[in-house]
């Protein structure tokens, strides 16, 4: 992985660390951590890179090593590793104790805050209940005033009904008196009948008058009885209403008494709630003071915690320095072991070289030597030895199969050369065929384009009764192929693109192009679906004329609703619905009806 200087990386460690001879570069093979360690310019960059790349180690200029979340190294200190460990354990224990105390204080603070919130909620509920009770008292007082007004109104109606009842009773007594007098007079008239027989002629008229008066009185008596009955009914209704009003009044008085008692109880409860509210306010003030004290204590504990964390950080730094010293000692030990292993390996290599080249032990050679070479003589002998050995090694071993391998390679080369020549010839033939096909295609396209363009111009002129139209090749695109644009100029209009024409003109232009294509390459069948819909009568006539001219070599199937188009068809198929929901197919062949009435064709087209 490559790091840039913008990330704060100076270089990889194996490029910065060099070893003196005789170790040299061979020592780096025994220290693989150098290839995964980088030197950074600051501790911040090293910490960030170590967090993002935990598989690598990042070293700062002061010797601090960051790898993942582990930090080692740093400047040495006076404290030893064991002392730093003991101090670190003590600081950890102190930190845990402080954290435990802080958690307890935090829990007590949260408990007090919860009690405070519960008290505030209870106080809010009591205030709400008090407001609801006051609203109920005001509503009850309002209802009591309404009841008092209704009771006064009913009392006035009762007095009116009692006066009416006294008047009706008085009228009934008068009617009864008149009836009694009439009866006495009738009895006296009956007793004096004998005496009045003499005067019967004279009193006949009086008798008739008395009879009429009696009937009148009887009618009055019946009317009075009826009125008395109605008055009795009204009196009973008034008495019932008065009884009901008395009951309602008693009920209202009971409800008023109950409401007064409820108001008194609410007043007492309000007083007690006010006292409780004052007590809760005092408790709230005390809790707030306690909260402030606890917050101050919490700040003190946080400051103590920060100081403890600072001490722990310092202890960790001391411990990291001790670990770095230990790591340096281990590296020195490893370096010594590597050097010893290298010396042993060199000695064994020299022993094996002596045995393989001289076939003697180094001790025997040393014993046989009278005088040892030194200085320039030894260097010259060593150089001559290396040159001779290099020349022998360059010559290599003798290959007995070289001739056979040469023959096989020569045959393989001949075969591949022949295959290459065949492929080049095939490629040239294919390119020539492609060029010939492109030329033939271009010639056929140009021939078809000019033929269809001429037929298109003629058909357009025939359909529109004038004007001109043509196809034009556009500029080739990136693939080298050109497009086709259609420009048309109906009679009385300037030359323009076919997309700018009206719907009917587009349909006529498309029909002219279709006819031109069919003239160049006829087709046995052609289906036209309501192409005459946007055409007027004159253009329909020209359309049917062209269809008739081309029907000799192409069979047209035309879907249409135009009568003039139907009239040119030799066979007509129509779909009709004689009954709702039931479709029926009707077909007519004009060849079979040529001998019939000449108007049959037009009528059938009209029906279809």
C-alpha positions as CSV (number, residue, x, y, z in Angstrom):
1,X,0.0,0.0,0.0
2,X,1.4,3.4,-1.0
3,X,1.1,6.5,1.3
4,X,1.6,10.0,0.1
5,X,3.4,12.9,1.8
6,X,0.1,14.7,2.0
7,X,-1.0,12.0,4.5
8,X,2.0,12.9,6.8
9,X,4.1,9.9,5.8
10,X,7.9,10.6,5.3
11,X,9.0,7.1,4.1
12,X,9.0,3.4,4.8
13,X,11.3,2.3,7.5
14,X,13.2,-0.3,5.5
15,X,14.3,2.5,3.1
16,X,15.6,4.6,6.0
17,X,17.3,1.9,8.2
18,X,20.7,0.8,7.0
19,X,23.0,-1.9,8.5
20,X,26.7,-2.0,8.5
21,X,28.8,-4.8,7.0
22,X,29.0,-7.7,7.3
23,X,25.2,-7.8,7.8
24,X,24.3,-5.3,5.0
25,X,20.9,-5.8,3.3
26,X,20.7,-9.4,4.4
27,X,19.6,-8.3,7.9
28,X,16.4,-6.7,6.5
29,X,15.2,-10.1,5.5
30,X,15.2,-11.1,9.2
31,X,13.3,-7.9,10.2
32,X,10.0,-8.1,8.2
33,X,8.4,-5.4,10.4
34,X,10.5,-2.8,8.7
35,X,8.5,-3.3,5.5
36,X,5.2,-2.7,7.3
37,X,6.4,0.3,9.3
38,X,6.3,4.0,8.2
39,X,7.9,7.2,9.5
40,X,5.4,10.1,10.0
41,X,6.0,13.8,10.6
42,X,3.6,14.2,13.6
43,X,1.8,12.1,16.2
44,X,-1.6,13.3,15.0
45,X,-1.0,11.9,11.5
46,X,0.4,8.7,12.9
47,X,-2.6,8.2,15.2
48,X,-5.0,8.9,12.3
49,X,-3.2,6.5,9.9
50,X,-2.9,3.8,12.5
51,X,-6.7,4.0,13.2
52,X,-7.4,3.7,9.4
53,X,-4.7,1.1,8.7
54,X,-4.3,-1.2,11.7
55,X,-2.2,-3.7,9.8
56,X,0.7,-1.2,9.5
57,X,2.9,0.5,12.2
58,X,3.5,4.3,12.1
59,X,6.5,5.8,14.0
60,X,6.9,9.5,15.0
61,X,10.3,11.3,15.1
62,X,10.4,11.0,18.9
63,X,10.1,7.2,18.7
64,X,6.4,6.7,19.5
65,X,4.9,3.8,17.6
66,X,1.2,3.7,16.7
67,X,-0.4,0.5,15.4
68,X,-4.2,0.2,15.5
69,X,-5.3,1.3,19.0
70,X,-1.9,0.4,20.6
71,X,0.8,3.0,21.3
72,X,4.3,2.0,22.2
73,X,7.7,3.7,22.5
74,X,8.5,7.3,23.3
75,X,11.3,9.0,25.3
76,X,12.7,7.0,28.3
77,X,11.9,7.9,31.8
78,X,13.3,7.2,35.3
79,X,10.5,4.9,36.3
80,X,10.9,1.1,35.6
81,X,8.3,-1.1,33.9
82,X,7.2,-2.8,37.2
83,X,6.8,0.5,39.0
84,X,4.8,1.9,36.1
85,X,2.6,-1.2,36.1
86,X,1.9,-0.8,39.8
87,X,1.2,2.9,39.5
88,X,-1.1,2.1,36.5
89,X,-3.0,-0.5,38.4
90,X,-3.4,1.9,41.3
91,X,-4.6,4.7,39.0
92,X,-7.0,2.3,37.3
93,X,-8.4,1.2,40.6
94,X,-8.8,4.9,41.7
95,X,-10.4,5.7,38.4
96,X,-12.9,2.8,38.7
97,X,-13.7,4.0,42.3
98,X,-14.2,7.5,41.1
99,X,-16.3,6.3,38.2
100,X,-18.4,4.2,40.6
101,X,-18.9,7.2,42.9
102,X,-19.9,9.4,40.0
103,X,-22.4,6.8,38.8
104,X,-23.9,6.6,42.2
105,X,-24.2,10.4,42.4
106,X,-25.6,10.5,38.9
107,X,-28.2,7.8,39.8
108,X,-29.2,9.8,43.0
109,X,-29.4,13.0,40.9
110,X,-31.6,11.2,38.3
111,X,-33.8,9.9,41.1
112,X,-34.2,13.4,42.6
113,X,-34.9,14.8,39.1
114,X,-37.6,12.0,38.6
115,X,-39.2,12.8,42.0
116,X,-39.1,16.5,41.0
117,X,-40.8,15.8,37.7
118,X,-43.4,13.5,39.4
119,X,-44.1,16.3,42.0
120,X,-44.5,18.9,39.2
121,X,-46.9,16.5,37.3
122,X,-48.9,16.0,40.5
123,X,-49.1,19.7,41.1
124,X,-50.2,20.3,37.5
125,X,-52.9,17.6,37.9
126,X,-54.2,19.2,41.1
127,X,-54.3,22.6,39.4
128,X,-56.2,21.1,36.5
129,X,-58.6,19.4,38.8
130,X,-59.1,22.7,40.7
131,X,-59.9,24.5,37.5
132,X,-62.4,21.8,36.4
133,X,-64.1,22.1,39.9
134,X,-64.4,25.8,39.6
135,X,-65.9,25.5,36.1
136,X,-68.4,22.9,37.5
137,X,-69.4,25.3,40.4
138,X,-69.9,28.2,38.0
139,X,-72.0,25.9,35.7
140,X,-74.1,24.7,38.7
141,X,-74.7,28.3,39.8
142,X,-75.8,29.1,36.3
143,X,-78.2,26.1,36.2
144,X,-79.6,27.1,39.7
145,X,-80.4,30.7,38.4
146,X,-82.1,29.2,35.3
147,X,-84.2,26.9,37.6
148,X,-85.2,29.8,39.8
149,X,-86.4,31.7,36.8
150,X,-88.3,28.7,35.5
151,X,-89.9,28.2,38.9
152,X,-91.1,31.8,39.0
153,X,-92.6,31.5,35.5
154,X,-94.4,28.2,36.5
155,X,-95.7,29.9,39.7
156,X,-97.2,32.8,37.6
157,X,-98.8,30.2,35.2
158,X,-100.3,28.4,38.2
159,X,-101.9,31.6,39.6
160,X,-103.4,32.3,36.2
161,X,-104.8,28.8,36.0
162,X,-106.3,29.0,39.5
163,X,-108.0,32.3,38.6
164,X,-109.4,30.8,35.5
165,X,-110.6,27.8,37.5
166,X,-112.5,30.0,40.0
167,X,-114.2,31.9,37.2
168,X,-115.3,28.6,35.5
169,X,-116.6,27.3,38.9
170,X,-118.6,30.5,39.3
171,X,-120.2,30.2,35.9
172,X,-121.1,26.6,36.6
173,X,-122.8,27.7,39.9
174,X,-124.9,30.3,38.0
175,X,-125.8,27.7,35.3
176,X,-127.0,25.3,38.0
177,X,-129.1,28.0,39.7
178,X,-130.8,28.9,36.4
179,X,-131.5,25.2,35.8
180,X,-133.0,24.8,39.3
181,X,-135.2,27.8,38.7
182,X,-136.4,26.4,35.4
183,X,-137.3,23.1,37.1
184,X,-139.3,24.8,39.8
185,X,-141.1,26.8,37.3
186,X,-141.9,23.7,35.3
187,X,-143.2,21.9,38.4
188,X,-145.4,24.9,39.3
189,X,-146.7,25.0,35.7
190,X,-147.5,21.3,36.0
191,X,-149.4,21.7,39.3
192,X,-151.3,24.7,38.0
193,X,-152.1,22.8,34.7
194,X,-155.6,22.2,35.8
195,X,-156.0,25.8,36.8
196,X,-154.3,26.9,33.6
197,X,-156.4,24.8,31.3
198,X,-158.9,27.6,31.1
199,X,-156.1,29.9,30.2
200,X,-154.4,27.3,27.9
201,X,-155.3,29.2,24.8
202,X,-153.9,32.3,26.3
203,X,-150.9,30.5,27.8
204,X,-150.2,28.3,24.8
205,X,-148.0,30.8,23.3
206,X,-146.4,31.4,26.7
207,X,-145.9,27.6,27.0
208,X,-144.3,27.4,23.7
209,X,-142.0,30.2,24.7
210,X,-141.3,28.5,28.0
211,X,-140.5,25.3,26.1
212,X,-138.2,27.1,23.8
213,X,-136.6,28.8,26.8
214,X,-136.3,25.5,28.6
215,X,-134.6,24.0,25.5
216,X,-132.4,27.0,25.4
217,X,-131.6,26.6,29.1
218,X,-131.0,22.9,28.5
219,X,-128.6,23.7,25.7
220,X,-126.9,26.2,27.9
221,X,-126.8,23.6,30.6
222,X,-125.1,21.1,28.3
223,X,-122.7,23.7,27.1
224,X,-121.9,24.7,30.6
225,X,-121.4,21.0,31.5
226,X,-119.1,20.6,28.5
227,X,-117.2,23.8,29.6
228,X,-117.1,22.4,33.1
229,X,-115.6,19.2,31.9
230,X,-113.0,21.1,29.9
231,X,-112.3,23.3,32.9
232,X,-112.0,20.2,35.1
233,X,-109.5,18.7,32.6
234,X,-107.5,21.9,32.5
235,X,-107.6,22.1,36.3
236,X,-106.4,18.5,36.5
237,X,-103.6,19.3,34.0
238,X,-102.7,22.5,36.0
239,X,-102.7,20.5,39.2
240,X,-100.5,17.8,37.6
241,X,-98.2,20.6,36.3
242,X,-98.1,22.2,39.7
243,X,-97.3,18.9,41.3
244,X,-94.5,18.3,38.8
245,X,-93.2,21.8,39.3
246,X,-93.2,21.3,43.1
247,X,-91.3,18.0,42.6
248,X,-88.8,19.8,40.3
249,X,-88.5,22.6,42.8
250,X,-87.8,20.1,45.6
251,X,-85.3,18.3,43.3
252,X,-83.6,21.6,42.5
253,X,-83.5,22.5,46.1
254,X,-81.9,19.1,46.9
255,X,-79.4,19.6,44.0
256,X,-78.7,23.1,45.2
257,X,-78.0,21.8,48.7
258,X,-75.8,19.1,47.2
259,X,-73.9,21.6,45.1
260,X,-73.5,23.9,48.1
261,X,-72.0,21.0,50.0
262,X,-69.8,20.1,47.0
263,X,-68.7,23.7,46.7
264,X,-67.8,23.6,50.4
265,X,-65.9,20.4,50.0
266,X,-64.2,21.8,46.9
267,X,-63.3,24.9,48.9
268,X,-61.9,22.7,51.6
269,X,-60.0,20.6,49.1
270,X,-58.8,23.7,47.4
271,X,-57.5,25.0,50.7
272,X,-55.7,21.7,51.4
273,X,-54.4,21.6,47.8
274,X,-53.0,25.2,48.3
275,X,-51.3,24.0,51.5
276,X,-49.9,21.0,49.6
277,X,-48.9,23.2,46.8
278,X,-47.0,25.4,49.2
279,X,-45.4,22.4,50.8
280,X,-44.5,21.0,47.3
281,X,-43.1,24.4,46.4
282,X,-40.9,24.3,49.5
283,X,-39.9,20.8,48.6
284,X,-39.2,21.8,45.0
285,X,-37.0,24.7,46.3
286,X,-35.2,22.2,48.5
287,X,-34.8,19.8,45.6
288,X,-33.5,22.5,43.3
289,X,-31.0,23.5,45.9
290,X,-30.0,19.8,46.3
291,X,-29.8,19.6,42.5
292,X,-27.5,22.6,42.4
293,X,-25.4,21.1,45.1
294,X,-25.3,17.7,43.3
295,X,-24.4,19.5,40.0
296,X,-21.5,21.3,41.8
297,X,-20.4,18.0,43.3
298,X,-20.7,16.4,39.9
299,X,-18.4,19.1,38.4
300,X,-15.9,18.5,41.3
301,X,-16.1,14.7,40.5
302,X,-15.6,15.4,36.8
303,X,-12.6,17.6,37.6
304,X,-11.2,14.8,39.8
305,X,-12.0,12.3,37.0
306,X,-10.1,14.5,34.5
307,X,-7.1,14.8,36.8
308,X,-7.2,11.0,37.3
309,X,-7.3,10.5,33.6
310,X,-4.4,12.8,33.2
311,X,-2.4,10.8,35.7
312,X,-3.4,7.6,34.0
313,X,-2.3,9.0,30.6
314,X,1.1,10.0,32.2
315,X,1.4,6.5,33.6
316,X,0.6,5.0,30.3
317,X,3.3,7.2,28.7
318,X,5.8,5.9,31.2
319,X,4.7,2.3,30.6
320,X,5.0,2.9,26.9
321,X,8.5,4.2,27.3
322,X,9.4,1.1,29.4
323,X,7.9,-1.1,26.7
324,X,9.9,0.7,24.1
325,X,13.2,0.1,26.0
326,X,12.2,-3.5,26.4
327,X,11.5,-3.7,22.6
328,X,14.9,-2.1,21.9
329,X,16.7,-4.7,24.1
330,X,14.8,-7.5,22.4
331,X,15.8,-6.0,19.0
332,X,19.4,-5.9,20.0
333,X,19.3,-9.4,21.2
334,X,17.7,-10.4,17.9
335,X,20.3,-8.5,16.0
336,X,23.1,-10.4,17.9
337,X,21.4,-13.7,17.3
338,X,21.1,-12.9,13.6
339,X,24.7,-11.9,13.4
340,X,25.7,-15.2,15.1
341,X,23.5,-17.2,12.8
342,X,25.0,-15.4,9.8
343,X,28.6,-16.2,11.0
344,X,27.7,-19.8,11.5
345,X,26.1,-19.9,8.1
346,X,29.2,-18.4,6.5
347,X,31.4,-20.9,8.2
348,X,29.3,-23.8,7.1
349,X,29.2,-22.4,3.6
350,X,33.0,-22.2,3.5
351,X,33.3,-25.7,4.9
352,X,31.0,-27.1,2.2
353,X,32.8,-25.1,-0.5
354,X,36.1,-26.5,0.6
355,X,34.7,-30.1,0.6
356,X,33.1,-29.7,-2.8
357,X,35.9,-27.8,-4.6
358,X,39.1,-29.0,-2.8
359,X,37.8,-32.2,-1.2
360,X,39.4,-31.3,2.2
361,X,38.4,-29.8,5.5
362,X,39.3,-26.2,6.2
363,X,41.3,-27.2,9.2
364,X,43.4,-29.5,7.0
365,X,44.0,-26.8,4.5
366,X,45.0,-24.3,7.2
367,X,47.5,-26.9,8.6
368,X,49.1,-27.5,5.2
369,X,49.6,-23.9,4.4
370,X,53.1,-22.6,5.3
371,X,52.3,-18.9,4.7
372,X,49.0,-17.1,4.3
373,X,48.4,-14.6,1.5
374,X,47.3,-11.1,2.6
375,X,46.5,-7.7,1.2
376,X,46.6,-7.2,-2.5
377,X,47.8,-10.7,-3.2
378,X,44.8,-12.2,-1.5
379,X,42.4,-9.8,-3.3
380,X,44.0,-10.6,-6.7
381,X,43.7,-14.4,-6.1
382,X,40.1,-13.9,-5.0
383,X,39.3,-11.9,-8.2
384,X,40.9,-14.6,-10.5
385,X,39.0,-17.3,-8.7
386,X,35.6,-15.5,-9.1
387,X,36.3,-14.8,-12.8
388,X,37.2,-18.5,-13.6
389,X,34.1,-19.7,-11.6
390,X,31.8,-17.3,-13.4
391,X,33.1,-18.4,-16.8
392,X,32.6,-22.1,-15.9
393,X,29.1,-21.4,-14.7
394,X,28.2,-19.3,-17.8
395,X,29.2,-22.3,-20.0
396,X,26.6,-24.4,-18.2
397,X,26.2,-28.2,-18.5
398,X,26.5,-30.0,-21.8
399,X,23.0,-30.6,-23.4
400,X,23.0,-33.9,-25.3
401,X,19.5,-33.2,-26.7
402,X,20.3,-29.9,-28.3
403,X,20.3,-31.3,-31.9
404,X,16.9,-32.9,-31.5
405,X,15.4,-29.8,-29.9
406,X,16.8,-27.7,-32.8
407,X,15.1,-30.0,-35.4
408,X,11.8,-29.8,-33.5
409,X,12.0,-26.0,-33.3
410,X,12.8,-25.7,-37.0
411,X,9.8,-27.9,-37.9
412,X,7.6,-25.9,-35.6
413,X,8.9,-22.6,-37.1
414,X,8.2,-23.9,-40.6
415,X,4.6,-24.9,-39.7
416,X,3.8,-21.6,-38.0
417,X,5.3,-19.6,-40.9
418,X,3.0,-21.5,-43.3
419,X,0.0,-21.0,-41.1
420,X,0.8,-17.3,-40.8
421,X,1.0,-17.0,-44.6
422,X,-2.4,-18.7,-45.0
423,X,-4.0,-16.4,-42.4
424,X,-2.6,-13.3,-44.1
425,X,-4.0,-14.6,-47.5
426,X,-7.4,-15.3,-45.9
427,X,-7.5,-11.8,-44.4
428,X,-6.7,-10.2,-47.8
429,X,-9.4,-12.3,-49.5
430,X,-12.0,-11.4,-46.9
431,X,-11.1,-7.7,-47.1
432,X,-11.4,-7.9,-50.9
433,X,-14.8,-9.7,-50.6
434,X,-16.0,-7.0,-48.2
435,X,-14.9,-4.3,-50.5
436,X,-16.7,-5.9,-53.4
437,X,-19.9,-6.4,-51.3
438,X,-19.8,-2.8,-50.2
439,X,-19.4,-1.6,-53.8
440,X,-22.3,-3.8,-55.0
441,X,-24.5,-2.7,-52.1
442,X,-23.7,0.9,-52.8
443,X,-24.5,0.5,-56.5
444,X,-27.8,-1.3,-55.8
445,X,-28.7,1.3,-53.1
446,X,-28.0,4.2,-55.5
447,X,-30.0,2.5,-58.3
448,X,-32.9,1.8,-56.0
449,X,-32.7,5.3,-54.4
450,X,-32.9,7.1,-57.8
451,X,-35.6,4.8,-59.1
452,X,-37.8,5.2,-56.0
453,X,-37.1,8.9,-55.8
454,X,-38.3,9.3,-59.4
455,X,-41.4,7.2,-58.8
456,X,-42.0,9.1,-55.6
457,X,-41.9,12.5,-57.4
458,X,-44.3,11.2,-60.1
459,X,-46.7,9.7,-57.5
460,X,-46.7,12.9,-55.4
461,X,-47.4,14.9,-58.5
462,X,-50.3,12.6,-59.4
463,X,-51.8,12.5,-55.9
464,X,-51.6,16.3,-55.2
465,X,-52.2,17.3,-58.8
466,X,-49.0,19.3,-58.8
467,X,-46.2,20.2,-56.6
468,X,-42.9,18.3,-56.2
469,X,-41.3,16.0,-53.6
470,X,-38.0,14.2,-53.4
471,X,-35.7,12.2,-51.0
472,X,-32.3,13.6,-50.1
473,X,-29.3,11.9,-48.5
474,X,-28.1,13.5,-45.3
475,X,-24.5,13.9,-44.2
476,X,-22.8,10.5,-43.1
477,X,-22.6,10.0,-39.3
478,X,-19.7,8.7,-37.3
479,X,-20.3,5.1,-38.7
480,X,-20.1,6.4,-42.3
481,X,-23.8,5.7,-43.1
482,X,-26.0,8.5,-44.5
483,X,-29.7,9.1,-43.6
484,X,-32.6,10.0,-45.8
485,X,-34.7,13.2,-45.5
486,X,-38.0,13.7,-47.3
487,X,-38.9,17.2,-48.5
488,X,-42.2,18.0,-50.2
489,X,-43.8,21.1,-51.7
490,X,-47.6,20.7,-52.2
491,X,-49.2,23.1,-54.8
492,X,-49.1,26.6,-53.5
493,X,-46.6,25.9,-50.7
494,X,-42.8,26.3,-50.5
495,X,-40.4,23.3,-50.2
496,X,-40.2,22.1,-46.6
497,X,-39.6,19.0,-44.5
498,X,-42.4,16.4,-44.4
499,X,-42.7,16.8,-40.6
500,X,-44.0,20.4,-41.1
501,X,-46.9,19.3,-43.3
502,X,-50.5,18.9,-42.1
503,X,-52.0,15.5,-41.2
504,X,-53.7,14.9,-44.6
505,X,-50.6,16.1,-46.5
506,X,-48.4,13.7,-44.4
507,X,-50.8,10.8,-45.2
508,X,-50.7,11.7,-49.0
509,X,-46.9,12.0,-49.0
510,X,-46.5,8.6,-47.2
511,X,-48.9,7.0,-49.7
512,X,-46.9,8.4,-52.6
513,X,-43.7,7.0,-51.1
514,X,-45.4,3.6,-50.5
515,X,-46.6,3.6,-54.1
516,X,-43.0,4.5,-55.3
517,X,-41.6,1.6,-53.3
518,X,-44.2,-0.8,-54.6
519,X,-43.5,0.3,-58.2
520,X,-39.8,-0.5,-57.7
521,X,-40.3,-3.8,-55.9
522,X,-43.9,-5.0,-56.1
523,X,-45.4,-7.0,-53.3
524,X,-48.3,-9.5,-53.7
525,X,-50.2,-8.0,-50.7
526,X,-50.7,-4.6,-49.2
527,X,-52.9,-3.7,-46.2
528,X,-54.0,-0.1,-45.8
529,X,-55.8,0.9,-42.6
530,X,-58.0,4.0,-43.0
531,X,-55.3,5.9,-44.9
532,X,-58.1,7.9,-46.6
533,X,-59.5,9.2,-43.3
534,X,-57.8,12.6,-43.4
535,X,-58.4,13.1,-47.2
536,X,-61.0,15.3,-48.8
537,X,-63.2,14.2,-51.8
538,X,-60.7,15.3,-54.5
539,X,-57.8,13.6,-52.9
540,X,-59.9,10.5,-52.3
541,X,-60.5,10.4,-56.0
542,X,-56.8,10.6,-56.8
543,X,-56.1,7.9,-54.1
544,X,-58.7,5.5,-55.6
545,X,-57.3,6.1,-59.0
546,X,-53.7,5.1,-57.9
547,X,-55.0,2.1,-56.1
548,X,-56.9,1.0,-59.2
549,X,-53.8,1.4,-61.3
550,X,-51.6,-0.6,-59.0
551,X,-54.1,-3.4,-58.2
552,X,-53.1,-5.1,-61.4
553,X,-49.9,-6.4,-59.8
554,X,-50.6,-6.1,-56.1
555,X,-53.7,-7.2,-54.1
556,X,-54.8,-4.4,-51.7
557,X,-56.7,-5.0,-48.5
558,X,-58.2,-1.6,-47.5
559,X,-59.9,-0.8,-44.2
560,X,-62.1,2.3,-44.8
561,X,-65.2,4.2,-44.0
562,X,-65.3,6.2,-47.2
563,X,-67.9,5.3,-49.8
564,X,-65.8,6.3,-52.8
565,X,-63.1,4.0,-51.7
566,X,-65.6,1.2,-51.2
567,X,-66.9,1.6,-54.7
568,X,-63.6,0.7,-56.4
569,X,-63.3,-2.6,-54.5
570,X,-64.3,-5.8,-56.3
571,X,-65.0,-7.5,-53.0
572,X,-66.5,-5.8,-50.0
573,X,-66.7,-7.1,-46.4
574,X,-68.7,-5.2,-43.8
575,X,-69.4,-5.8,-40.1
576,X,-72.9,-4.8,-39.0
577,X,-74.8,-5.2,-35.7
578,X,-78.5,-6.0,-36.5
579,X,-79.1,-6.8,-32.9
580,X,-77.5,-5.3,-29.8
581,X,-74.4,-7.2,-28.9
582,X,-74.4,-9.5,-32.0
583,X,-72.0,-8.7,-34.8
584,X,-72.5,-10.1,-38.3
585,X,-70.2,-10.2,-41.3
586,X,-71.6,-9.2,-44.7
587,X,-69.7,-9.8,-48.0
588,X,-70.5,-8.6,-51.5
589,X,-68.8,-9.5,-54.8
590,X,-69.3,-6.9,-57.5
591,X,-68.7,-9.4,-60.3
592,X,-71.8,-11.3,-59.2
593,X,-73.9,-8.2,-59.2
594,X,-72.8,-6.6,-62.5
595,X,-76.0,-7.7,-64.2
596,X,-78.2,-6.5,-61.4
597,X,-79.5,-2.9,-60.7
598,X,-76.7,-0.4,-61.4
599,X,-77.6,1.4,-58.1
600,X,-77.0,-1.8,-56.1
601,X,-73.2,-1.0,-55.8
602,X,-73.7,2.5,-54.4
603,X,-76.5,1.3,-52.0
604,X,-74.3,-1.6,-50.7
605,X,-71.4,0.8,-50.2
606,X,-73.8,3.1,-48.3
607,X,-75.0,0.3,-46.1
608,X,-71.5,-0.9,-45.4
